[in-house]
Amino acid sequence: MSKSPVFLTGCAGFIGMHTTKRLLDQGETVIGVDNINPYYSVDLKRDRLKQLEHPNFHFHEVDISDRQAMEKIWTTYEPKRAINLAAQAGVRYSIENPFAYISSNITGFLVMLELCRHQKDFANLVYASTSSIYGSSTNMPFVEDQMTAVPISLYAATKSGNELMAQSYNYLYGMPATGLRFFTVYGPWGRPDMAAFKFTKAILAGEPLDLYNAGKMKRDFTYVEDIVSGVVAAVNRKPTNKIGERHPIYNLGNNRCEDLPRIITLIEETLGKKALINNMPMQLGDVKETYANIDKAKAELGYSPQTTIDTGVPNFVRWYMDYHK
Ligand SMILES: NC(=O)c1ccc[n+]([C@@H]2O[C@H](COP(=O)([O-])OP(=O)(O)OC[C@H]3O[C@@H](n4cnc5c(N)ncnc54)[C@H](O)[C@@H]3O)[C@@H](O)[C@H]2O)c1
């Protein structure tokens, strides 16, 4: 009997494209959904989709908050595994356009929960959470069971909301779910609103790059292929539902806390060109430091990140140059 397909939302996105590609390479069938919204370059999203052309990839251009359209696709395939990556991402944009976050991250997520919980023999909904839910906590490295109820952005609040919503479905209906808290993901085909992309673009253009808080920030940077390994391991592990216990939630980071300016140095070295710096104050909603404890993901998912920024950042820069000719 052939394996049931994986339903994956956000497939034209950065992490979604890489995850879909890996699943297809492993012989899976993927039902991909994305609304190709213009939060950043639609061309980049369409170019990512071109990387996914494959007989086992079935793409549907739909908004996950559109309940009827989603039901129609879902019932065509009746998937038993789902990965929800579609979301309005970005901490800073949640200050400009808060409504986009509620529509995609809360209403859209509810649609996914409803579809999964009515599906017979449903095995696992893996969904993207974020390191941002640890807020300004200085209790590092962050561990999954520490307190996360003090979000400092609406983006973080919606992602915390996803964890709570999934937990209520897990309790009420025994619906299997797995939450993954991603830590600053970067790599080829990355997002234009993220540091590596913005820095590379500015350095190549000979323009000053905005460096917030004089660069006094630290991040646990995680290479996209390592994240994908965690996502794929999670979707293939059926979580056990125990009433009164939380559904599994894992940090997916690199377990290395790097100074942000180190990224600039690595980009400069790869390009052979110096950056011009425009120092800016700390941004509202941004956290100063992230650092993941990944022991739980190591033990239960066999998660083992392989890529340091010394390899990953040059890989990104080479992709950027190639893609932009
Ligand atoms: N990249 C990171 O560093 C990072 C860190 C923590 C968490 N995450 C989370 O991981 C997930 C994927 O992130 P990404 O970096 O690939 O972002 P991305 O923006 O590149 O991908 C998200 C995709 O979802 C689509 N989308 C958004 N709203 C939608 C909707 N309502 N209906 C259908 N499609 C919709 C977008 O068009 C986009 O292609 C997101 O949930 C994000 O919040 C990412």
Ligand as a Chemical Component Dictionary entry (heavy atoms), coordinates in Angstrom:
data_LIG
# 
_chem_comp.id                   LIG 
_chem_comp.type                 NON-POLYMER 
_chem_comp.pdbx_formal_charge   0 
_chem_comp.three_letter_code    LIG 
# 
loop_
_chem_comp_atom.comp_id 
_chem_comp_atom.atom_id 
_chem_comp_atom.alt_atom_id 
_chem_comp_atom.type_symbol 
_chem_comp_atom.charge 
_chem_comp_atom.model_Cartn_x 
_chem_comp_atom.model_Cartn_y 
_chem_comp_atom.model_Cartn_z 
_chem_comp_atom.pdbx_ordinal 
LIG N1  N1  N 0  12.834 31.584 9.170  1  
LIG C1  C1  C 0  12.973 31.640 10.487 2  
LIG O1  O1  O 0  14.025 32.013 11.008 3  
LIG C2  C2  C 0  11.846 31.213 11.398 4  
LIG C3  C3  C 0  12.077 31.239 12.781 5  
LIG C4  C4  C 0  11.061 30.848 13.629 6  
LIG C5  C5  C 0  9.853  30.419 13.118 7  
LIG N2  N2  N 1  9.644  30.420 11.771 8  
LIG C6  C6  C 0  8.339  29.975 11.286 9  
LIG O2  O2  O 0  8.548  28.972 10.293 10 
LIG C7  C7  C 0  7.539  29.038 9.311  11 
LIG C8  C8  C 0  8.168  29.186 7.934  12 
LIG O3  O3  O 0  8.980  30.352 7.925  13 
LIG P1  P1  P 0  9.748  30.861 6.650  14 
LIG O4  O4  O 0  10.975 31.532 7.115  15 
LIG O5  O5  O -1 9.847  29.772 5.656  16 
LIG O6  O6  O 0  8.745  31.988 6.155  17 
LIG P2  P2  P 0  8.207  32.342 4.699  18 
LIG O7  O7  O 0  7.473  33.633 4.830  19 
LIG O8  O8  O 0  9.312  32.253 3.706  20 
LIG O9  O9  O 0  7.186  31.170 4.402  21 
LIG C9  C9  C 0  5.832  31.198 4.771  22 
LIG C10 C10 C 0  5.011  30.878 3.535  23 
LIG O10 O10 O 0  3.650  30.814 3.943  24 
LIG C11 C11 C 0  2.848  31.494 3.026  25 
LIG N3  N3  N 0  1.675  32.001 3.743  26 
LIG C12 C12 C 0  1.624  32.981 4.676  27 
LIG N4  N4  N 0  0.363  33.159 5.101  28 
LIG C13 C13 C 0  -0.403 32.251 4.412  29 
LIG C14 C14 C 0  -1.782 31.946 4.401  30 
LIG N5  N5  N 0  -2.653 32.615 5.163  31 
LIG N6  N6  N 0  -2.216 30.971 3.579  32 
LIG C15 C15 C 0  -1.347 30.287 2.777  33 
LIG N7  N7  N 0  -0.034 30.548 2.743  34 
LIG C16 C16 C 0  0.436  31.511 3.547  35 
LIG C17 C17 C 0  3.719  32.611 2.456  36 
LIG O11 O11 O 0  3.311  33.005 1.152  37 
LIG C18 C18 C 0  5.097  31.972 2.455  38 
LIG O12 O12 O 0  5.391  31.383 1.203  39 
LIG C19 C19 C 0  6.645  30.205 9.708  40 
LIG O13 O13 O 0  5.566  29.685 10.433 41 
LIG C20 C20 C 0  7.531  31.040 10.604 42 
LIG O14 O14 O 0  6.784  31.800 11.513 43 
LIG C21 C21 C 0  10.612 30.804 10.903 44 
# 
loop_
_chem_comp_bond.comp_id 
_chem_comp_bond.atom_id_1 
_chem_comp_bond.atom_id_2 
_chem_comp_bond.value_order 
_chem_comp_bond.pdbx_ordinal 
LIG N1  C1  SING 1  
LIG C1  O1  DOUB 2  
LIG C1  C2  SING 3  
LIG C2  C3  SING 4  
LIG C2  C21 DOUB 5  
LIG C3  C4  DOUB 6  
LIG C4  C5  SING 7  
LIG C5  N2  DOUB 8  
LIG N2  C6  SING 9  
LIG N2  C21 SING 10 
LIG C6  O2  SING 11 
LIG C6  C20 SING 12 
LIG O2  C7  SING 13 
LIG C7  C8  SING 14 
LIG C7  C19 SING 15 
LIG C8  O3  SING 16 
LIG O3  P1  SING 17 
LIG P1  O4  DOUB 18 
LIG P1  O5  SING 19 
LIG P1  O6  SING 20 
LIG O6  P2  SING 21 
LIG P2  O7  DOUB 22 
LIG P2  O8  SING 23 
LIG P2  O9  SING 24 
LIG O9  C9  SING 25 
LIG C9  C10 SING 26 
LIG C10 O10 SING 27 
LIG C10 C18 SING 28 
LIG O10 C11 SING 29 
LIG C11 N3  SING 30 
LIG C11 C17 SING 31 
LIG N3  C12 SING 32 
LIG N3  C16 SING 33 
LIG C12 N4  DOUB 34 
LIG N4  C13 SING 35 
LIG C13 C14 SING 36 
LIG C13 C16 DOUB 37 
LIG C14 N5  SING 38 
LIG C14 N6  DOUB 39 
LIG N6  C15 SING 40 
LIG C15 N7  DOUB 41 
LIG N7  C16 SING 42 
LIG C17 O11 SING 43 
LIG C17 C18 SING 44 
LIG C18 O12 SING 45 
LIG C19 O13 SING 46 
LIG C19 C20 SING 47 
LIG C20 O14 SING 48 
# 
